[in-house]
Amino acid sequence: MAPKFPKCMKIAKQIGDRRIGRVLHEVFSREFKAYRDEQNNYNERIEEILVRVEERHGIIAEMKKFVDGHVLDEALADLKASEQEDFAEIGRLMQMSHAAAFKCAMLEEGQRFSHFDVAHWDGMECLVQAQARNGVILQAFLRLLDVLREVREEKRKHVMVMEVHE
């Protein structure tokens, strides 16, 4: 891997593997985990706000039992305004949670291809190693053929010398 990518090199050292496929797989796994955690955090915050809204509704219901009329509406104006702010916050958090879920789904789909690519790169590395071994074997075989050709030439010379002596 090129030294131009120090973050990738750092990840390669952490996982103990410099193959680009493995490093990319680790990067995508970390991204997926981060988006999944982000989505869970948004959902927890939505639940907390919903609990707060429920408590506020309980307070309003109790106040309506004791006080009735125009006085109550003025007193509850602040509670209703904060309730509207909470609903706006819930809407925003739901959008962010949906975006995080969408990114998780995209990364998960990408990892399906990434697993294939990792296997593909492993296969390619094995193929390159096999070809290198085959190249060494082929070179040794060619050297052996050269030696046999030389021996054959010497044997012909020997046969010719023997024929001349006869």
Helices and strands as residue ranges (DSSP letters): H 6-15, H 20-66, H 70-165
